[in-house]
């Protein structure tokens, strides 16, 4: 059994990723809980959601004071994500653990590739289906609805908040600067994660509350640190460093699942 300090540090690492990137915390949290703590995948998914959801709430409170959250875009994403999250949670209980972890590994590796290739790419408020002058277009509605559904489904299935889906979609659709897309993602992730976790508890998923509490405490500390320092670091360099970390995690999880 790990010590309390080790569990706090694991949670801090996940929370730091949330604060710095607006998502990605669960991409670190689930492998830490499965391979570092020794939990089974369903329990790791639930604890990950609890930690990422609470960390995202702290993060969005800090960023909302700087008027970085786009509430109209976030509300649409959150609403559709809430509908899909329970579906993903239910599906996750029916999949064999080896398949669930293998799919998770592929997902993390794919996110790493996207983060590396898009690092430093500029955004433009005048383009995209949801640019300021076209916020009510059907194409805008379709992009945001699809993104919300995908984020909710992935949240319930893998215990991820869906920020890695939301951030690029918001940048593409609206042309918002990356720091505003991250802030909006935190708002959506907090809502989706709470809904998905609640659905799991209603379905009777058991978790170790001692581990969950320590992991959560570390996550809250980590997101606070990440939110404070995110504007001090070069965004492109930070994104590429995080992409390399995710690539290593994704390939490791995939390899382990294939060797089971």
C-alpha positions in Angstrom: 0.0 0.0 0.0 1.3 3.4 -0.9 1.9 6.1 1.7 -0.3 9.1 2.0 2.5 11.3 0.7 2.8 9.2 -2.5 -1.0 9.4 -3.1 -1.0 13.1 -2.6 1.9 13.5 -5.1 0.0 11.4 -7.6 -3.0 13.6 -7.2 -0.9 16.7 -7.5 0.6 15.5 -10.8 -2.9 15.0 -12.3 -4.2 18.3 -10.9 -1.1 20.2 -12.3 -1.9 18.8 -15.8 -5.5 20.1 -15.5 -4.3 23.6 -14.3 -1.7 23.9 -17.1 -3.6 22.5 -20.0 -7.4 22.6 -19.2 -7.6 18.9 -19.6 -5.3 15.9 -19.7 -5.3 15.3 -15.9 -7.1 12.0 -16.2 -4.8 10.9 -19.0 -2.2 10.8 -16.2 -4.5 10.0 -13.3 -5.9 6.7 -14.6 -2.5 5.1 -15.3 -1.2 6.3 -12.0 -4.1 4.8 -10.2 -4.0 1.5 -12.1 -0.3 0.9 -12.3 1.0 3.0 -9.4 -1.7 2.4 -6.8 -2.8 -1.0 -8.1 -6.5 -0.3 -8.5 -8.7 -2.0 -11.0 -9.8 0.1 -14.1 -13.4 0.8 -13.0 -12.3 2.1 -9.6 -9.5 4.1 -11.1 -11.9 5.7 -13.6 -14.3 6.8 -10.9 -11.6 8.3 -8.7 -10.0 10.0 -11.7 -13.3 11.6 -12.5 -13.7 12.8 -8.9 -10.3 14.3 -8.8 -10.4 15.9 -12.3 -13.9 17.3 -11.7 -13.0 18.9 -8.4 -9.7 20.2 -9.8 -11.5 21.7 -12.8 -14.0 23.5 -10.5 -11.1 25.2 -8.7 -9.4 26.0 -12.0 -12.5 27.6 -13.6 -13.1 29.7 -10.5 -9.6 31.2 -10.9 -9.9 31.8 -14.6 -13.4 33.2 -14.5 -12.1 36.1 -12.4 -10.0 37.0 -15.4 -13.0 36.9 -17.7 -11.4 34.0 -19.8 -14.4 31.7 -19.8 -16.8 31.8 -22.9 -20.0 30.9 -21.0 -22.2 30.6 -24.1 -20.0 28.1 -25.8 -19.3 26.3 -22.5 -23.0 25.9 -21.7 -23.8 24.2 -25.0 -20.8 21.8 -24.6 -21.7 21.0 -21.0 -25.4 20.3 -21.8 -24.7 17.8 -24.5 -21.8 16.3 -22.5 -24.1 15.7 -19.6 -26.4 13.6 -21.8 -23.6 11.4 -23.0 -21.6 10.9 -19.8 -24.0 8.3 -18.2 -24.0 6.3 -21.4 -20.2 6.2 -21.3 -20.2 5.2 -17.7 -22.6 2.4 -18.3 -20.6 1.1 -21.3 -17.4 1.2 -19.3 -18.7 -1.4 -16.8 -19.5 -3.8 -19.6 -16.1 -3.8 -21.3 -13.3 -6.3 -20.3 -10.5 -4.4 -18.5 -7.9 -5.4 -21.1 -10.0 -3.8 -23.9 -10.8 -0.7 -21.8 -7.1 -0.1 -21.0 -6.0 -0.9 -24.6 -8.5 1.6 -26.0 -7.4 4.1 -23.3 -3.7 3.7 -24.4 -4.7 4.4 -28.1 -6.6 7.4 -27.1 -3.7 8.9 -25.0 -1.3 8.3 -27.9 -3.6 9.9 -30.4 -4.0 13.0 -28.1 -0.2 13.2 -27.8 0.1 13.3 -31.6 -2.5 16.0 -31.9 -0.9 18.1 -29.2 2.6 17.9 -30.7 1.4 18.8 -34.3 -0.8 21.7 -33.2 1.6 23.3 -30.7 2.1 27.0 -31.4 -0.5 27.1 -34.1 -2.2 30.6 -34.0 -6.0 31.0 -33.8 -8.2 33.6 -35.4 -11.5 34.9 -34.1 -12.6 35.7 -37.6 -12.6 32.1 -38.8 -14.4 28.9 -37.8 -18.1 28.0 -37.8 -18.7 29.7 -34.5 -16.8 32.9 -35.1 -18.3 35.9 -33.5 -20.6 36.9 -36.4 -21.9 33.3 -36.9 -22.5 32.0 -33.4 -26.1 31.0 -34.2 -25.3 29.1 -37.4 -26.3 25.4 -37.8 -22.7 24.4 -38.5 -21.7 26.0 -35.2 -24.4 24.2 -33.4 -23.4 20.9 -35.0 -19.7 21.2 -34.1 -20.3 22.1 -30.5 -23.0 19.5 -30.0 -20.8 16.7 -31.5 -17.9 17.9 -29.3 -20.0 17.9 -26.2 -21.3 14.4 -26.9 -17.8 13.0 -27.6 -16.4 14.6 -24.4 -19.3 13.3 -22.3 -19.0 9.8 -23.7 -15.2 9.7 -23.2 -15.6 11.1 -19.7 -17.9 8.3 -18.6 -16.0 5.6 -20.4 -12.4 6.4 -19.5 -12.7 8.7 -16.5 -11.3 11.6 -18.6 -12.8 15.1 -18.4 -12.7 15.5 -22.2 -10.6 18.6 -22.1 -8.3 17.3 -24.8 -11.4 17.0 -27.1 -12.9 20.3 -26.0 -9.9 22.6 -26.3 -9.0 21.9 -30.0 -12.7 21.9 -30.9 -13.3 25.3 -29.3 -10.2 26.7 -31.0 -11.2 25.4 -34.4 -14.9 26.3 -34.1 -14.6 29.8 -32.5 -11.0 30.9 -33.1 -10.7 31.7 -29.4 -7.1 32.1 -28.1 -5.8 29.0 -26.4 -5.9 30.4 -22.9 -9.7 31.2 -23.3 -10.3 27.8 -24.9 -8.6 26.1 -21.9 -10.6 28.2 -19.4 -13.9 27.3 -21.2 -12.8 23.6 -21.3 -12.3 23.7 -17.5 -15.9 24.9 -17.0 -17.3 22.1 -19.2 -15.0 19.4 -17.8 -16.1 20.2 -14.2 -19.8 19.8 -15.1 -19.4 16.6 -17.2 -17.1 15.0 -14.6 -19.6 15.6 -11.8 -22.4 14.1 -13.9 -20.4 11.0 -14.9 -19.2 10.4 -11.3 -22.7 10.7 -9.9 -23.9 8.3 -12.5 -21.3 5.8 -11.4 -22.2 6.1 -7.8 -25.9 5.6 -8.6 -24.9 2.4 -10.4 -23.2 1.2 -7.3 -19.5 1.4 -8.4 -17.4 0.9 -5.3 -14.3 3.0 -4.6 -11.7 3.3 -1.8 -12.6 6.6 -0.2 -9.3 6.9 1.6 -7.4 6.7 -1.6 -9.9 9.0 -3.3 -9.7 11.6 -0.6 -5.9 11.8 -0.7 -5.8 11.8 -4.5 -8.4 14.6 -4.5 -6.5 16.7 -2.0 -3.3 16.4 -4.1 -5.3 17.2 -7.3 -6.7 20.4 -5.8 -3.2 21.6 -4.8 -1.9 20.7 -8.2 -4.5 22.6 -10.2 -4.0 25.7 -8.0 -0.3 25.6 -8.8 -0.9 25.0 -12.5 -3.5 27.8 -12.8 -1.1 30.3 -11.2 1.9 29.4 -13.4 0.3 28.6 -16.7 0.6 32.2 -18.1 4.3 32.3 -17.1 5.3 29.4 -19.4 5.6 29.4 -23.2 2.4 27.7 -24.4 3.9 25.9 -27.4 6.8 24.5 -25.4 4.5 23.4 -22.6 2.2 21.7 -25.1 5.0 19.8 -26.7 6.5 18.6 -23.4 3.1 17.4 -22.3 2.6 15.6 -25.7 5.9 13.7 -25.1 4.7 12.7 -21.6 1.4 11.5 -23.0 3.0 9.6 -25.8 5.1 7.6 -23.3 2.1 6.9 -21.1 -0.2 5.9 -24.0 2.4 3.5 -25.5 3.1 2.1 -22.1 -0.5 1.4 -21.3 -1.1 -0.1 -24.7 1.9 -2.4 -24.5 0.9 -3.6 -21.0 -2.7 -4.3 -22.1 -1.4 -6.3 -25.1 0.9 -8.4 -22.9 -1.9 -9.4 -20.5 
